[in-house]
């Protein structure tokens, strides 16, 4: 990406998690600083690319379930990241063209690509909120311009709470957002853990922190605690690669370090 196309508000010298993730997914919306961090992490933890791809595949399976079997027509997607193939609105509106989606992110580069994210079906709606996950009150207020909080909403928190280093703050953010949802709403959440190859995962966590892109790994038990008070859907809290995977001749895919779940609010 050339400097002529780079808005002044984008700091290309500091890595950003959305752009590092884009690099692992094979995207092109990233800068040298992001690629350097991405390569440093991949050297100490080669499985990170599989984590990124399995996490993306989980998004598709979860959204198809939510928009289909669960009948959800409203989505609040936090930590949108940069647009790739099969974003939340594309998957949801393929199932039900009337779905409404609000994306939330705080990366200026994501904002640059907002038009791609806002390409909704005529029957549905897409909107974008420029906000930090640490300000849930603002997120809810802005999302209410598009979403009806008297009707069920799917709250998507995929790979976002790892950016909040403090455990209590991460839980408080989750609690604030879930409390605002009406009964019948769903929470789809995934985040990185240290459950698979913990030594390499710890080294990757250290590498990202030292490079200026801190991301906290939590235990599967901590991920499960984010679903307290909700009814977990089968198969519960599992590796993203094993949440209702498509059947293949080779059986279940290997576990990766990101764990996930989908739950309904009673």
Legacy VTK file of the C-alpha trace (Angstrom):
# vtk DataFile Version 3.0
C-alpha trace
ASCII
DATASET POLYDATA
POINTS 266 float
0.000 0.000 0.000
1.570 3.307 -1.067
1.969 6.390 1.078
-0.266 8.370 -1.291
-3.210 6.192 -0.318
-2.430 6.235 3.403
-4.570 8.578 5.543
-2.565 10.716 7.981
-4.392 9.154 10.933
-2.953 5.700 10.240
0.294 4.935 12.058
2.090 2.597 9.701
5.100 2.228 11.999
3.235 0.556 14.862
1.732 -2.931 14.414
-2.016 -3.322 14.875
-3.766 -6.602 15.681
-6.327 -6.235 12.863
-3.572 -5.795 10.294
-1.374 -8.566 11.734
-4.403 -10.873 11.578
-4.992 -9.770 7.982
-1.416 -10.758 7.181
-1.846 -14.228 8.672
-4.992 -14.696 6.598
-3.050 -13.896 3.437
-4.505 -10.408 3.020
-2.774 -7.350 1.592
-4.099 -4.621 3.900
-1.103 -4.505 6.204
2.206 -2.681 6.559
5.832 -3.599 7.144
5.484 -3.298 10.927
2.517 -5.701 10.863
4.313 -8.191 8.640
7.412 -8.121 10.842
5.376 -8.945 13.940
3.412 -11.563 12.014
6.626 -13.278 10.955
8.171 -13.053 14.434
5.127 -14.759 15.939
5.001 -17.361 13.173
8.648 -18.271 13.782
8.045 -19.034 17.454
4.558 -20.457 16.879
4.061 -21.772 13.311
0.495 -22.857 14.152
-0.728 -19.260 14.321
-1.740 -19.286 10.650
-3.927 -22.346 11.264
-5.451 -20.520 14.244
-6.332 -17.551 12.047
-7.884 -19.676 9.311
-9.837 -21.950 11.660
-11.108 -18.886 13.537
-12.353 -17.418 10.281
-14.067 -20.682 9.381
-15.745 -20.742 12.820
-17.176 -17.289 12.111
-18.860 -18.636 8.985
-20.316 -21.704 10.677
-21.539 -19.720 13.689
-23.178 -16.996 11.619
-24.872 -19.536 9.361
-26.344 -21.191 12.455
-27.404 -17.895 14.005
-29.040 -16.502 10.874
-30.535 -19.871 9.942
-31.539 -22.289 12.684
-31.568 -19.648 15.435
-33.480 -17.125 13.298
-31.343 -14.134 14.346
-31.638 -11.132 12.032
-29.482 -8.624 13.956
-25.715 -8.831 14.510
-23.353 -6.681 16.569
-19.836 -7.633 15.470
-17.036 -6.286 17.691
-13.464 -6.281 16.475
-14.485 -6.488 12.853
-10.986 -6.387 11.463
-10.238 -5.847 7.811
-12.686 -7.183 5.221
-11.789 -10.544 3.722
-13.926 -13.260 2.147
-17.264 -14.063 3.815
-17.573 -11.253 6.325
-20.389 -11.501 8.869
-22.902 -9.551 6.781
-22.175 -11.593 3.662
-22.716 -14.896 5.458
-25.807 -13.705 7.346
-27.470 -12.030 4.376
-26.837 -15.069 2.229
-29.085 -16.922 4.673
-31.537 -14.062 5.217
-31.141 -10.942 3.045
-33.013 -8.856 5.641
-30.295 -9.214 8.300
-28.935 -6.054 9.917
-25.277 -5.899 10.912
-23.341 -3.303 12.906
-19.563 -3.619 12.761
-17.340 -2.119 15.465
-13.608 -1.453 15.237
-11.163 1.315 16.093
-8.486 0.895 13.431
-8.361 3.826 10.938
-7.475 1.384 8.155
-10.676 -0.554 8.836
-12.563 2.728 8.590
-10.951 3.338 5.211
-12.469 0.048 4.068
-15.887 0.768 5.606
-17.523 1.040 2.198
-16.693 -2.590 1.534
-18.204 -3.540 4.878
-21.308 -1.438 4.245
-22.201 -3.150 1.004
-25.517 -4.568 2.214
-28.337 -6.275 0.395
-31.231 -3.947 -0.465
-33.388 -5.726 2.128
-30.839 -5.533 4.942
-28.618 -2.948 6.598
-24.930 -2.643 7.383
-23.471 0.050 9.599
-20.080 0.779 11.132
-19.196 2.189 14.548
-15.705 3.577 15.087
-15.156 2.663 18.746
-12.893 0.860 21.196
-14.209 -2.284 22.878
-13.292 -0.662 26.206
-16.207 1.754 25.774
-19.222 -0.598 25.715
-21.697 2.152 26.674
-20.793 4.150 23.573
-20.906 1.023 21.392
-24.399 0.147 22.599
-25.651 3.689 22.159
-24.374 3.915 18.592
-25.500 0.392 17.662
-29.033 1.248 18.801
-29.272 3.630 15.858
-29.446 0.547 13.631
-30.382 -2.417 15.822
-33.600 -2.920 17.798
-32.574 -3.888 21.341
-36.059 -5.168 22.112
-35.465 -8.051 19.676
-32.790 -10.794 19.770
-29.287 -9.817 18.700
-26.199 -11.908 18.013
-23.206 -10.400 19.786
-20.020 -11.444 17.992
-16.834 -11.155 20.059
-14.262 -13.001 17.985
-10.635 -12.542 18.963
-11.360 -9.252 20.702
-11.046 -9.724 24.472
-7.434 -10.847 24.169
-6.705 -7.205 23.353
-7.900 -6.307 26.867
-5.029 -7.317 29.143
-6.780 -6.978 32.494
-8.984 -9.987 33.292
-11.489 -8.033 35.371
-11.866 -5.367 32.689
-12.430 -7.991 29.986
-15.152 -9.638 32.073
-16.768 -6.267 32.844
-16.925 -5.415 29.129
-18.562 -8.740 28.362
-21.037 -8.296 31.240
-21.981 -4.761 30.169
-22.700 -5.838 26.593
-24.586 -9.033 27.434
-26.722 -7.214 30.033
-28.035 -4.931 27.284
-29.223 -7.837 25.131
-32.846 -9.012 25.280
-33.750 -12.673 25.966
-33.208 -14.915 22.966
-30.019 -13.092 22.027
-26.846 -15.068 21.406
-23.182 -14.596 22.252
-20.599 -16.008 19.853
-17.138 -15.630 21.357
-13.663 -16.946 20.667
-10.222 -16.004 21.884
-6.712 -17.312 22.099
-5.699 -19.728 24.844
-2.578 -21.526 26.029
-4.252 -24.937 25.803
-2.402 -26.288 22.774
1.413 -26.201 22.752
1.568 -23.892 25.787
5.311 -23.208 25.521
5.032 -21.936 21.949
1.872 -20.009 22.808
3.640 -18.289 25.706
6.548 -17.365 23.456
4.125 -15.952 20.872
2.370 -13.915 23.569
5.719 -12.514 24.729
6.772 -11.713 21.158
3.602 -9.768 20.407
3.846 -7.799 23.652
7.473 -6.844 23.030
6.611 -5.786 19.466
3.863 -3.414 20.613
0.881 -5.619 19.714
-0.038 -7.204 23.078
-2.588 -10.008 23.056
-3.368 -11.920 26.229
-3.891 -15.659 26.076
-6.357 -17.074 28.595
-7.239 -20.611 29.639
-10.210 -22.504 28.195
-11.753 -22.226 31.662
-11.504 -18.437 31.478
-13.101 -18.489 28.028
-15.907 -20.662 29.406
-16.514 -18.141 32.195
-17.504 -15.547 29.590
-20.640 -17.643 29.029
-21.756 -17.579 32.669
-25.496 -17.002 32.931
-26.074 -18.133 29.346
-27.101 -21.502 27.906
-24.221 -22.940 25.905
-25.077 -24.662 22.655
-23.490 -27.980 21.759
-20.623 -28.817 21.662
-19.858 -26.272 24.399
-16.521 -24.482 24.687
-14.097 -26.140 22.296
-11.281 -25.347 19.898
-12.562 -23.232 16.990
-11.607 -26.052 14.646
-14.030 -28.382 16.453
-17.162 -26.245 16.766
-19.598 -28.084 14.483
-17.037 -28.725 11.734
-18.108 -29.913 8.325
-17.843 -33.665 7.933
-14.803 -34.925 6.054
-13.273 -38.292 5.261
-10.414 -37.511 7.652
-12.442 -37.056 10.833
-12.148 -34.138 13.247
-9.524 -31.485 12.507
-6.670 -30.983 14.952
-7.245 -28.645 17.864
-5.848 -25.116 17.650
-5.242 -22.708 20.520
-8.270 -20.470 19.936
-11.326 -21.696 21.886
-14.916 -20.686 21.285
-18.559 -21.155 22.097
-22.023 -19.967 21.158
-24.676 -19.434 23.813
-28.207 -18.062 24.136
-29.431 -15.607 26.741
-32.471 -17.050 28.585
LINES 1 267
266 0 1 2 3 4 5 6 7 8 9 10 11 12 13 14 15 16 17 18 19 20 21 22 23 24 25 26 27 28 29 30 31 32 33 34 35 36 37 38 39 40 41 42 43 44 45 46 47 48 49 50 51 52 53 54 55 56 57 58 59 60 61 62 63 64 65 66 67 68 69 70 71 72 73 74 75 76 77 78 79 80 81 82 83 84 85 86 87 88 89 90 91 92 93 94 95 96 97 98 99 100 101 102 103 104 105 106 107 108 109 110 111 112 113 114 115 116 117 118 119 120 121 122 123 124 125 126 127 128 129 130 131 132 133 134 135 136 137 138 139 140 141 142 143 144 145 146 147 148 149 150 151 152 153 154 155 156 157 158 159 160 161 162 163 164 165 166 167 168 169 170 171 172 173 174 175 176 177 178 179 180 181 182 183 184 185 186 187 188 189 190 191 192 193 194 195 196 197 198 199 200 201 202 203 204 205 206 207 208 209 210 211 212 213 214 215 216 217 218 219 220 221 222 223 224 225 226 227 228 229 230 231 232 233 234 235 236 237 238 239 240 241 242 243 244 245 246 247 248 249 250 251 252 253 254 255 256 257 258 259 260 261 262 263 264 265
